[in-house]
Each structure stands twice: as C-alpha cells, then as structure tokens.
Amino acid sequence: MNEALILGAAYLIDRVVGDPRGLTHPVVIIGWWIARLEAVIRARVKKEEHLKWAGLLFPLLIVTGSYAAVWLIVWVAAWIHPLLGWCVSAWLISTTIATKGLADAGLDIAKHLLAGDFAQARRSLSMVVGRDTEHLDESEICRGAVETVAENIVDAIVSPLIYAAIGGAPLAMAYRAANTLDSMVGYKNEKYLNLGWASARFDDVLNYIPARLTAILLVLASQLANLDYRQCWEMIRRDAHLHPSPNSGLPEAGAAGALGVQLGGLNYYQGVPSDRARMGDPLRPLRSGDIQSTVRLMYLVSLLCLLICMALAFMLR
C-alpha cells in the first residue's frame, strides 16, 4: 500500500509543483555525468570503430550509477525515519515525470497563438523542439507543439510511472537516465552514430511496452474527451509504423487520428530538410485548440496510467 501511495504522491507533486526553479534537478546532474563521460571517452578513444564499443559504457555506467545513487539516498532516508524515506521517494519519482512541464510548454505556445503573437509562439516552440522554428506559420507551429506533447506522453509520463511502480524511485531514475542518454547522445548523425547507438537502442527497448500501453490509453482517453477514438485506433494501426522511431509513432498517430489532423511532414534542422512520414488524414488545418486538446488527452492518459500503476505497485509489494 505504501508504494502505491508514494506513486500517487509523486504524481500529485509533479502536477502541482512540477520542476521548481532554484532546485538542482536530478536530470541536470545526470546530464553533467553524461557530458563528463563523453569527454573522457573521446579523449581516450581515437578510432571511430572503437567508439561503438565505448558507447556501451553509457548505459552501463550512467544507468546503473543512477539506480545505485538513488537506492542509497532512499535507503539512508528510510534508515533515518520511514516517513522521510517515503517523502524522498515520492519527490525523486516526481522528478522523473513531466506532466506539468509538458502541459505548461504546450499551453504557453497556444496562448501566444491565440494572442496573435506568432514570434513568441515560435520562440516558445524552439524551447521544446530541435527543428528550426523561425519561419513557421500558425499551422506548422501547432503541428510542432502537438507532436511534442503527444510523443512525450510515453517517455515523460507513462514509462517513468511504470518503472516506478515496478521498482520504486531507483528504477524510475534509471529509466530517466536512459532517456536522458538518448536525448544527449542517441542521434543518428556523424558525431554520435557509433558512440550513441547503445544508448538509443536501450531507450527504444525500455519504451517498447510503455508506448504500446500509451496507444491503448490514448484510445480510451479520446473517448472520454469526446474525440474520435475510432480514428485514433485506426491511425495507430495504419500509420504508427511509418515513424522512424519504433515507439514515438504510436502516440503521434493516435493523436492525429483523435484530432482529425495530419502530423509529420517537412522539418528543417539547422537549415537541413528532413521529411517525416505523414500520419493521419489532412481533414483540416491544425489550430491552437488542437494543442489544448492534446494536453487534455495527455492529462487523461496520465491519470489512467497512474491508476494502473498504483494497482500494479500494490500487487507487487
């Protein structure tokens, strides 16, 4: 029962508090260690073919190190007092979830669009996507925001909740470390193709089951939100596999179907074009309300997932 309540408390902390400024976020610390390890590897490994083997050090050291550090912190806190251990666990789990941060980012973009301030909307979008945003029109700004919110339902909410339900704060933080590795070194470009392959594949494996649970929950959430749940499921079946990621296509295709819009298309990254597969049918242009609808879907999926994970935590303890 305690573990289920801790999970509920962690979700509530994230929904209400999010990531307060002024506190050093665990992901920042993980990112610092990733950067240090990369510097050490590049200083010692000069041959490109050897970088592929060296890339195994990232999940081996960063993920296991994150698990061990959080396990020790929670153990010490619980040794001082069980209540302190529960509070520390809840806070640490809350830092692996980004429900409030994801909603705030999306709604901030929608707010500027509604005010007609496209320049600020582009700047806000540039904070959460890697694509060039300087010349995007309203529909493309909306597409970027919807895709970002939908895609991150998996790795910012569902996955950390599942791993927290299974293994508490240590396993949730280990997942967050793996996901941070993917975001920092898991690129398929010349710099990271060899060094980051293990991190990218490991993140794909960890998100495989959560992404498929997210697809099911999106259909249920679409029905609860009075959106097109039949098209949500149909687009998942039809278009999710078109996405280059084995996991990200599921929530994006589902969101496209539920909203009755088309996601994907031509993006630019530092001036270089990248044409992503289209998901969903272009029944109408995207608008700011679609961002708000996607945030609502995200909230519903997070609540459904929380209930499942609290039940799972209760059964496993």
KEKE-3310 file (N, C-alpha, C; in steps of 0.2 Angstrom, whole numbers, plus 5000, padded with zeros to 4 digits):
npx = (5004:5010:5019:5011:5004:5015:5018:5006:5007:5019:5015:5005:5013:5021:5011:5006:5018:5028:5044:5052:5061:5077:5080:5092:5090:5088:5090:5098:5110:5112:5114:5126:5135:5135:5140:5153:5157:5157:5167:5178:5179:5180:5193:5201:5198:5201:5199:5186:5179:5181:5173:5160:5160:5164:5153:5145:5147:5140:5126:5129:5137:5130:5117:5116:5123:5115:5104:5110:5114:5102:5095:5103:5102:5088:5088:5096:5088:5076:5082:5085:5072:5056:5046:5052:5059:5049:5044:5056:5057:5045:5047:5058:5053:5044:5052:5055:5045:5035:5023:5017:5026:5026:5013:5013:5022:5016:5003:5008:5013:5001:4994:5001:4998:4985:4984:4989:5003:5014:5028:5033:5027:5034:5046:5044:5041:5053:5060:5057:5058:5069:5069:5070:5062:5060:5053:5040:5023:5006:5000:5010:5017:5008:5008:5021:5020:5009:5014:5025:5020:5012:5021:5029:5021:5024:5038:5039:5030:5021:5031:5041:5031:5027:5040:5043:5032:5036:5049:5051:5058:5072:5072:5064:5072:5083:5077:5075:5088:5092:5084:5088:5101:5098:5093:5104:5115:5110:5109:5107:5118:5134:5142:5137:5134:5141:5145:5134:5125:5121:5115:5104:5097:5094:5086:5075:5071:5067:5056:5047:5036:5029:5025:5016:5006:5003:4997:4985:4979:4977:4967:4956:4956:4953:4940:4934:4937:4928:4933:4938:4939:4938:4945:4957:4962:4962:4972:4983:4985:4986:4996:5007:5018:5025:5033:5050:5055:5053:5043:5038:5029:5017:5010:5009:5003:4991:4986:4985:4974:4964:4962:4959:4968:4983:4999:5017:5028:5038:5052:5065:5082:5094:5094:5094:5084:5072:5061:5048:5037:5020:5006:4990:4975:4973:4962:4958:4966:4979:4976:4976:4968:4970:4982:4978:4968:4977:4984:4974:4971:4984:4983:4973:4977:4988:4982:4974:4985:4991:4982:4982:4996:4997:4989:4997:5009:5004:5000:5013:5020)
npy = (4994:5006:5009:5011:5023:5031:5033:5039:5051:5056:5059:5068:5079:5082:5087:5098:5105:5103:5106:5115:5131:5134:5123:5110:5099:5082:5077:5086:5084:5071:5073:5081:5071:5063:5071:5072:5059:5057:5066:5060:5048:5052:5058:5047:5037:5035:5030:5028:5016:5010:5017:5013:5001:5008:5015:5007:5010:5020:5017:5007:5013:5025:5023:5012:5018:5029:5022:5015:5026:5033:5023:5022:5034:5034:5023:5028:5039:5032:5024:5034:5039:5031:5038:5049:5042:5038:5051:5056:5047:5049:5062:5061:5052:5060:5069:5062:5062:5072:5079:5092:5101:5097:5100:5114:5119:5116:5123:5136:5139:5139:5149:5161:5160:5161:5175:5180:5182:5177:5177:5175:5163:5155:5156:5150:5137:5133:5131:5118:5109:5102:5106:5119:5135:5147:5152:5147:5145:5147:5135:5126:5129:5124:5111:5107:5108:5100:5087:5086:5086:5075:5065:5064:5059:5046:5045:5054:5052:5040:5029:5032:5031:5018:5011:5016:5010:4997:4996:5006:5022:5021:5013:5021:5032:5026:5023:5037:5041:5033:5038:5051:5050:5045:5057:5065:5059:5050:5052:5049:5054:5060:5063:5055:5043:5031:5031:5034:5023:5012:5018:5024:5012:5006:5014:5013:5000:5000:5009:5001:4993:5002:5012:5005:5002:5016:5019:5011:5017:5030:5029:5026:5038:5047:5043:5047:5061:5065:5064:5058:5042:5030:5033:5037:5024:5018:5026:5023:5010:5010:5020:5022:5014:5020:5030:5035:5031:5016:5018:5031:5034:5029:5036:5048:5046:5041:5053:5061:5054:5055:5069:5072:5077:5079:5074:5075:5078:5090:5095:5107:5106:5115:5121:5110:5100:5088:5076:5070:5055:5056:5056:5051:5059:5073:5082:5094:5111:5112:5120:5132:5126:5113:5110:5112:5102:5091:5092:5090:5076:5071:5073:5065:5052:5051:5050:5039:5030:5031:5026:5012:5009:5012:5001:4991:4993:4990:4977:4971:4973)
npz = (5000:5004:4993:4983:4987:4988:4974:4970:4977:4971:4958:4961:4966:4955:4946:4953:4958:4949:4941:4951:4950:4955:4962:4961:4948:4947:4934:4928:4935:4931:4917:4918:4921:4910:4900:4905:4905:4891:4887:4893:4886:4873:4873:4875:4866:4850:4837:4826:4824:4837:4845:4845:4853:4865:4867:4874:4887:4892:4894:4904:4914:4917:4919:4928:4938:4941:4946:4958:4965:4969:4975:4987:4992:4996:5004:5015:5019:5023:5033:5043:5045:5042:5037:5031:5022:5013:5009:5002:4992:4985:4981:4972:4963:4957:4950:4939:4931:4920:4918:4922:4917:4903:4899:4903:4893:4881:4882:4884:4871:4864:4870:4866:4852:4851:4855:4844:4843:4835:4834:4847:4850:4841:4847:4859:4855:4850:4862:4865:4855:4842:4829:4816:4819:4815:4804:4803:4800:4807:4807:4806:4818:4827:4823:4827:4841:4845:4841:4849:4862:4861:4858:4869:4879:4881:4886:4895:4905:4905:4904:4915:4926:4925:4927:4940:4947:4947:4952:4961:4966:4963:4951:4942:4941:4935:4923:4918:4917:4906:4896:4896:4891:4878:4873:4873:4867:4858:4844:4826:4819:4811:4822:4833:4829:4830:4844:4851:4849:4857:4868:4861:4857:4869:4875:4866:4869:4882:4881:4874:4878:4887:4877:4869:4878:4880:4868:4869:4880:4875:4866:4874:4882:4872:4869:4881:4881:4871:4858:4842:4844:4837:4825:4831:4835:4822:4815:4823:4820:4806:4803:4813:4811:4802:4807:4811:4823:4833:4843:4845:4835:4839:4849:4842:4830:4835:4842:4830:4824:4833:4834:4821:4811:4802:4805:4805:4791:4782:4790:4796:4801:4808:4795:4787:4777:4783:4779:4787:4789:4785:4796:4800:4793:4782:4786:4790:4793:4806:4822:4836:4846:4845:4851:4864:4866:4864:4875:4885:4882:4885:4899:4903:4899:4908:4920:4919:4917:4929:4939:4934:4937:4951:4955:4951:4958:4971:4970:4968:4979)
capx = (5000:5014:5022:5005:5003:5020:5017:5001:5010:5024:5011:5002:5019:5023:5005:5005:5024:5032:5051:5053:5067:5081:5082:5095:5086:5092:5092:5104:5116:5114:5117:5133:5139:5135:5145:5160:5159:5158:5173:5183:5179:5183:5200:5205:5196:5203:5197:5179:5176:5181:5168:5154:5161:5165:5146:5141:5149:5135:5120:5132:5139:5126:5110:5117:5125:5109:5100:5113:5114:5095:5094:5107:5098:5082:5089:5098:5082:5072:5085:5083:5064:5052:5042:5057:5061:5043:5044:5061:5055:5040:5050:5063:5049:5041:5057:5056:5038:5035:5016:5015:5031:5024:5007:5014:5025:5011:4998:5011:5013:4994:4992:5004:4995:4978:4985:4992:5010:5017:5035:5034:5025:5040:5052:5042:5041:5060:5062:5055:5059:5075:5068:5070:5056:5060:5049:5035:5017:5002:4998:5016:5019:5003:5010:5026:5018:5005:5019:5030:5016:5010:5027:5032:5017:5027:5044:5039:5024:5019:5037:5043:5026:5028:5046:5042:5028:5039:5055:5052:5062:5078:5071:5062:5078:5087:5074:5076:5095:5092:5080:5092:5106:5096:5092:5110:5120:5107:5107:5110:5122:5141:5146:5135:5131:5144:5146:5127:5120:5119:5110:5097:5094:5092:5080:5070:5069:5064:5050:5043:5030:5025:5022:5010:5001:5000:4992:4978:4976:4975:4960:4951:4956:4950:4933:4932:4937:4923:4936:4937:4943:4939:4950:4963:4964:4964:4978:4988:4986:4988:5002:5012:5024:5029:5038:5057:5055:5048:5039:5035:5024:5011:5006:5008:4997:4985:4984:4982:4968:4959:4960:4956:4973:4989:5005:5023:5029:5044:5055:5072:5086:5099:5094:5094:5077:5070:5054:5045:5031:5013:5002:4983:4972:4973:4955:4958:4972:4979:4974:4979:4964:4972:4987:4974:4965:4982:4986:4969:4972:4989:4981:4968:4981:4992:4978:4973:4991:4993:4978:4985:5002:4996:4987:5002:5013:5000:5001:5019:5023)
capy = (5000:5012:5011:5014:5029:5035:5034:5044:5057:5058:5061:5075:5084:5084:5090:5104:5109:5102:5107:5122:5134:5135:5117:5106:5094:5076:5076:5090:5080:5065:5076:5083:5065:5060:5075:5071:5053:5058:5069:5055:5043:5055:5059:5041:5033:5039:5026:5028:5009:5008:5021:5009:4998:5013:5018:5003:5012:5025:5013:5003:5017:5030:5020:5008:5023:5032:5017:5014:5033:5034:5017:5023:5040:5032:5019:5032:5042:5027:5022:5040:5038:5028:5043:5053:5038:5039:5058:5057:5043:5052:5068:5058:5049:5066:5072:5058:5064:5079:5081:5099:5104:5096:5104:5121:5121:5116:5129:5143:5141:5140:5156:5166:5159:5165:5182:5183:5184:5171:5177:5172:5156:5152:5156:5145:5131:5132:5128:5111:5105:5103:5109:5126:5137:5155:5154:5143:5148:5145:5128:5122:5129:5120:5104:5105:5108:5094:5082:5086:5084:5068:5060:5064:5056:5040:5045:5059:5051:5033:5025:5033:5028:5010:5009:5017:5005:4990:4996:5012:5028:5019:5011:5026:5036:5023:5025:5044:5042:5030:5043:5057:5047:5045:5064:5068:5055:5045:5054:5046:5059:5058:5063:5050:5037:5025:5032:5034:5018:5008:5022:5024:5006:5004:5018:5010:4994:5002:5012:4997:4991:5008:5015:5001:5004:5023:5018:5009:5023:5036:5027:5027:5045:5050:5043:5051:5068:5066:5065:5052:5037:5025:5036:5036:5017:5016:5029:5019:5003:5012:5025:5022:5011:5025:5034:5032:5028:5011:5020:5038:5034:5026:5042:5054:5043:5041:5060:5063:5052:5058:5076:5073:5081:5076:5076:5074:5082:5093:5099:5109:5106:5119:5123:5104:5097:5081:5074:5064:5052:5059:5051:5054:5062:5081:5084:5102:5113:5112:5126:5132:5122:5106:5110:5111:5095:5086:5092:5086:5069:5069:5073:5059:5046:5051:5048:5032:5026:5032:5021:5006:5009:5011:4995:4986:4993:4987:4970:4969:4974)
capz = (5000:5004:4987:4978:4989:4986:4967:4969:4980:4966:4953:4963:4967:4948:4944:4957:4958:4943:4942:4953:4948:4961:4965:4956:4946:4946:4927:4927:4937:4926:4911:4919:4921:4903:4897:4908:4902:4884:4886:4894:4881:4866:4875:4875:4861:4844:4831:4826:4825:4844:4848:4845:4859:4870:4868:4879:4894:4894:4899:4909:4920:4919:4921:4934:4943:4944:4950:4964:4969:4971:4980:4993:4995:4999:5010:5020:5021:5027:5040:5047:5048:5037:5033:5027:5016:5008:5006:4997:4986:4981:4977:4967:4957:4954:4946:4933:4927:4917:4916:4922:4912:4896:4898:4903:4887:4876:4883:4883:4864:4862:4872:4861:4846:4852:4856:4838:4844:4832:4835:4853:4849:4838:4852:4864:4852:4849:4868:4866:4849:4839:4822:4815:4820:4814:4798:4803:4800:4813:4807:4807:4825:4830:4822:4832:4848:4846:4840:4855:4868:4860:4858:4876:4884:4883:4890:4901:4909:4905:4906:4922:4931:4925:4931:4947:4950:4947:4956:4965:4964:4959:4944:4939:4940:4930:4916:4916:4915:4900:4892:4895:4887:4871:4871:4873:4863:4854:4837:4821:4814:4811:4828:4838:4826:4834:4851:4854:4846:4863:4872:4858:4857:4875:4876:4862:4872:4888:4880:4869:4881:4888:4871:4867:4883:4879:4862:4871:4884:4871:4863:4880:4883:4866:4870:4887:4879:4866:4852:4838:4847:4832:4821:4835:4834:4815:4813:4826:4816:4799:4802:4818:4809:4797:4810:4811:4830:4835:4849:4845:4830:4842:4852:4837:4825:4839:4842:4824:4822:4838:4832:4814:4808:4799:4808:4801:4786:4781:4795:4795:4807:4806:4788:4783:4777:4785:4778:4791:4786:4787:4800:4800:4787:4782:4786:4791:4796:4813:4825:4843:4850:4844:4856:4871:4866:4865:4883:4888:4881:4890:4906:4904:4899:4914:4926:4918:4918:4936:4942:4933:4940:4958:4956:4950:4964:4976:4969:4968:4986)
cpx = (5004:5017:5017:5004:5008:5020:5012:5003:5015:5020:5008:5008:5021:5017:5005:5012:5028:5040:5052:5060:5071:5084:5086:5092:5090:5094:5098:5110:5118:5117:5124:5137:5140:5140:5152:5162:5161:5165:5179:5184:5182:5191:5204:5204:5197:5200:5189:5176:5176:5176:5162:5155:5161:5158:5142:5142:5143:5129:5123:5134:5134:5119:5111:5119:5119:5105:5103:5113:5107:5093:5097:5104:5092:5083:5092:5092:5078:5075:5085:5076:5061:5048:5046:5059:5055:5043:5050:5060:5050:5042:5054:5059:5046:5045:5058:5050:5038:5028:5015:5020:5029:5018:5008:5017:5020:5006:5001:5011:5006:4992:4995:5000:4988:4979:4988:4999:5014:5025:5037:5032:5031:5045:5050:5042:5049:5063:5061:5056:5066:5075:5069:5063:5055:5055:5042:5028:5013:5001:5004:5018:5014:5005:5016:5024:5014:5010:5023:5026:5014:5015:5029:5028:5020:5033:5044:5034:5023:5025:5039:5038:5027:5034:5046:5037:5031:5045:5056:5056:5069:5077:5068:5067:5082:5084:5075:5083:5095:5089:5085:5098:5104:5095:5098:5115:5117:5105:5111:5114:5129:5144:5144:5133:5134:5144:5139:5122:5117:5114:5103:5093:5091:5086:5074:5067:5065:5057:5045:5036:5026:5022:5016:5004:4998:4995:4985:4975:4974:4968:4955:4951:4953:4942:4930:4932:4932:4927:4935:4941:4943:4945:4957:4966:4966:4970:4984:4990:4989:4995:5008:5019:5028:5034:5045:5058:5050:5043:5035:5030:5017:5007:5005:5003:4991:4982:4981:4975:4962:4957:4958:4961:4978:4995:5011:5023:5037:5046:5062:5076:5093:5100:5094:5087:5077:5063:5052:5038:5025:5009:4995:4981:4971:4966:4954:4965:4973:4978:4976:4975:4966:4978:4983:4971:4971:4984:4981:4970:4978:4987:4977:4972:4985:4988:4976:4979:4993:4989:4980:4992:5002:4993:4992:5007:5010:5001:5008:5023:5020)
cpy = (5006:5014:5014:5021:5034:5037:5039:5051:5060:5062:5068:5080:5086:5089:5097:5108:5109:5102:5114:5125:5135:5129:5113:5100:5088:5075:5080:5087:5074:5068:5078:5077:5062:5064:5074:5064:5053:5061:5064:5050:5046:5056:5053:5036:5037:5036:5026:5021:5007:5012:5017:5004:5002:5015:5013:5005:5017:5022:5010:5007:5022:5028:5016:5013:5027:5028:5016:5020:5034:5029:5019:5029:5038:5027:5023:5036:5038:5025:5028:5039:5035:5033:5048:5049:5038:5046:5059:5053:5046:5058:5066:5055:5055:5069:5068:5059:5071:5081:5088:5103:5103:5100:5112:5123:5121:5122:5136:5144:5142:5147:5161:5166:5163:5172:5185:5184:5178:5171:5174:5165:5152:5151:5150:5138:5129:5129:5121:5106:5107:5106:5117:5129:5144:5157:5150:5147:5145:5138:5124:5123:5125:5112:5102:5104:5101:5088:5081:5084:5077:5063:5059:5061:5049:5041:5050:5057:5043:5028:5026:5030:5021:5008:5010:5012:4998:4991:5003:5018:5026:5017:5016:5031:5033:5024:5032:5045:5039:5035:5049:5056:5048:5052:5068:5065:5051:5047:5050:5050:5057:5058:5058:5044:5030:5026:5032:5028:5014:5012:5023:5018:5004:5008:5015:5004:4996:5005:5007:4996:4997:5012:5012:5002:5011:5023:5016:5014:5029:5035:5028:5034:5049:5049:5047:5059:5070:5067:5058:5046:5031:5027:5035:5029:5016:5019:5025:5013:5005:5015:5025:5019:5015:5029:5031:5028:5022:5012:5026:5038:5033:5032:5047:5052:5043:5048:5063:5061:5054:5065:5077:5077:5076:5078:5073:5079:5085:5097:5101:5109:5109:5120:5116:5101:5090:5080:5068:5062:5055:5054:5055:5057:5069:5083:5091:5104:5113:5119:5126:5127:5115:5105:5108:5105:5090:5086:5089:5079:5067:5068:5066:5052:5046:5048:5041:5027:5026:5026:5014:5004:5008:5004:4990:4987:4990:4980:4967:4969:4969)
cpz = (5000:4997:4982:4980:4988:4979:4966:4971:4975:4961:4955:4964:4960:4945:4947:4957:4952:4945:4944:4952:4955:4964:4959:4954:4945:4938:4925:4929:4933:4919:4912:4918:4914:4899:4899:4905:4895:4883:4888:4889:4874:4867:4874:4869:4854:4838:4832:4827:4833:4848:4849:4852:4865:4872:4873:4886:4896:4897:4904:4915:4922:4922:4927:4940:4946:4948:4957:4968:4972:4976:4987:4996:4999:5005:5016:5023:5026:5033:5045:5050:5042:5033:5029:5021:5011:5005:5001:4991:4982:4977:4971:4961:4953:4949:4939:4928:4925:4915:4916:4917:4905:4895:4898:4896:4881:4876:4882:4875:4861:4864:4868:4854:4846:4853:4849:4838:4841:4833:4842:4853:4846:4843:4857:4862:4852:4856:4869:4860:4846:4832:4822:4816:4818:4808:4798:4804:4806:4813:4808:4815:4829:4830:4827:4839:4849:4845:4846:4861:4867:4861:4865:4881:4886:4888:4895:4906:4910:4907:4913:4927:4931:4929:4938:4951:4951:4952:4960:4962:4960:4952:4940:4937:4935:4923:4914:4914:4908:4895:4891:4891:4880:4869:4870:4868:4858:4847:4832:4816:4815:4818:4833:4835:4829:4841:4855:4853:4852:4867:4868:4858:4863:4877:4872:4866:4878:4887:4876:4872:4883:4882:4868:4872:4882:4873:4864:4876:4880:4867:4868:4881:4878:4867:4876:4886:4873:4859:4848:4840:4842:4827:4824:4834:4827:4813:4816:4822:4809:4798:4807:4815:4804:4800:4811:4818:4830:4840:4848:4840:4833:4845:4847:4832:4829:4840:4836:4822:4827:4836:4825:4810:4805:4803:4804:4795:4786:4787:4793:4801:4805:4798:4784:4783:4779:4784:4782:4788:4789:4791:4801:4793:4787:4781:4786:4793:4803:4816:4833:4847:4850:4850:4863:4871:4867:4872:4887:4888:4885:4897:4908:4904:4905:4920:4925:4919:4926:4940:4941:4937:4948:4960:4956:4956:4970:4976:4970:4975:4991)
residu = (MET:ASN:GLU:ALA:LEU:ILE:LEU:GLY:ALA:ALA:TYR:LEU:ILE:ASP:ARG:VAL:VAL:GLY:ASP:PRO:ARG:GLY:LEU:THR:HIS:PRO:VAL:VAL:ILE:ILE:GLY:TRP:TRP:ILE:ALA:ARG:LEU:GLU:ALA:VAL:ILE:ARG:ALA:ARG:VAL:LYS:LYS:GLU:GLU:HIS:LEU:LYS:TRP:ALA:GLY:LEU:LEU:PHE:PRO:LEU:LEU:ILE:VAL:THR:GLY:SER:TYR:ALA:ALA:VAL:TRP:LEU:ILE:VAL:TRP:VAL:ALA:ALA:TRP:ILE:HIS:PRO:LEU:LEU:GLY:TRP:CYS:VAL:SER:ALA:TRP:LEU:ILE:SER:THR:THR:ILE:ALA:THR:LYS:GLY:LEU:ALA:ASP:ALA:GLY:LEU:ASP:ILE:ALA:LYS:HIS:LEU:LEU:ALA:GLY:ASP:PHE:ALA:GLN:ALA:ARG:ARG:SER:LEU:SER:MET:VAL:VAL:GLY:ARG:ASP:THR:GLU:HIS:LEU:ASP:GLU:SER:GLU:ILE:CYS:ARG:GLY:ALA:VAL:GLU:THR:VAL:ALA:GLU:ASN:ILE:VAL:ASP:ALA:ILE:VAL:SER:PRO:LEU:ILE:TYR:ALA:ALA:ILE:GLY:GLY:ALA:PRO:LEU:ALA:MET:ALA:TYR:ARG:ALA:ALA:ASN:THR:LEU:ASP:SER:MET:VAL:GLY:TYR:LYS:ASN:GLU:LYS:TYR:LEU:ASN:LEU:GLY:TRP:ALA:SER:ALA:ARG:PHE:ASP:ASP:VAL:LEU:ASN:TYR:ILE:PRO:ALA:ARG:LEU:THR:ALA:ILE:LEU:LEU:VAL:LEU:ALA:SER:GLN:LEU:ALA:ASN:LEU:ASP:TYR:ARG:GLN:CYS:TRP:GLU:MET:ILE:ARG:ARG:ASP:ALA:HIS:LEU:HIS:PRO:SER:PRO:ASN:SER:GLY:LEU:PRO:GLU:ALA:GLY:ALA:ALA:GLY:ALA:LEU:GLY:VAL:GLN:LEU:GLY:GLY:LEU:ASN:TYR:TYR:GLN:GLY:VAL:PRO:SER:ASP:ARG:ALA:ARG:MET:GLY:ASP:PRO:LEU:ARG:PRO:LEU:ARG:SER:GLY:ASP:ILE:GLN:SER:THR:VAL:ARG:LEU:MET:TYR:LEU:VAL:SER:LEU:LEU:CYS:LEU:LEU:ILE:CYS:MET:ALA:LEU:ALA:PHE:MET:LEU:ARG)
# end
